[in-house]
Amino acid sequence: MDFITYNERLSYLLEKIEKGALYSPHQMAENFQCSERTIRRMIGRLREKGFEIEYSKSDKKYYLNN
């Protein structure tokens, strides 16, 4: 995956999290045709960039903690 594609996917992943539409790494892995581990790494990368991304066990989805 090249740098531009990776950044586009990070942006899309962040957008899904902001909208409350990311329920599982499995869901995005199917969409991006990659592994769930890759999605978890991407979420970790967004956290490194300063985004406070949390997972709600009760709602079973990721959200942005502002």
Helices and strands as residue ranges (DSSP letters): H 3-18, H 25-32, H 36-48, E 53-56, E 61-64
